[in-house]
Structures are given as structure tokens and as C-alpha cells.
Amino acid sequence: MNYRINPRTIHPPAAKYAHGVLSRGFDQILHSSGVVPVDVEGNTPENIGEQAMLVWKNIGEILKEAHMGITDIVSVTTYVVLDQDLQAVMKVRDEHLDQHRAASTLVTVPELAQDQWKMEISIIAVK
């Protein structure tokens, strides 16, 4: 059985998608959509480091809603717009994952769905 995860503590989805999908069976598997740097009021910070912090905060809220934590993440895919500070993005990522190691992919792209978004991250978590 799959359950959509759309915490009330973060912004609503911007289109027809769920922030996460929780699959229940023998294990729980959470697939997030691309988590973007938008707060619950719809605001996006301009600075890439602040955007990264907000994306990881939103990921934390999605995990919490699914009764999971950072250590349940098995895969992280990060998309960053070209010419942005990748070191700032990775620093925030490392701070949030701490000692936890997950499969990880970093992709640079020419643009994302909204001009103000400089990055987004999708995750897979299993518990």
C-alpha cells in the first residue's frame, strides 16, 4: 500500500505530485519528489547555502511525517543549477547527514522548474 506524504509543516506541492510516497509492506520505502527550497509560506531564499538548509529542513519534515529519520535515507540525488556554489550545497548536506552514508548523486543542470530555485534534492529512505 502506498501513502502520499505531504506534511502540513512545509509548503503544499506546486503541481500534481506528492512530497513523498510511503510504500508499506515488509519494509517501508519512502520516495520523495524533488524537494525544493520553498518554505511553508511559499518563500524561497536567494542564497544557495540558505536554499540548501531549507531543502534539508523540508526533507527532515517529510521523513518525520513518515516516522523515519536521516539514517533511514538510502539514496540522495541532488540537482544544482550550473555556476552555483557546489561546496556550499555539499557542506549543508554533510552537516545534515553527519556520519550517515547514503548512495548519492550530484547533477548540475541548466535550470530547474522555477527560476528562483537553484537546487533540489530527491531521496529514497527505507525502514
Secondary structure, 3 states (H helix, E strand, C coil): CEEEECCCCCCCCCCCCCCEEEEECCCEEEEECCECCCCCCCCCCCCHHHHHHHHHHHHHHHHHHCCCCHHHEEEEEEEEECCCCHHHHHHHHHHHHCCCCCEEEEEEECCCCCCCCCEEEEEEEEC
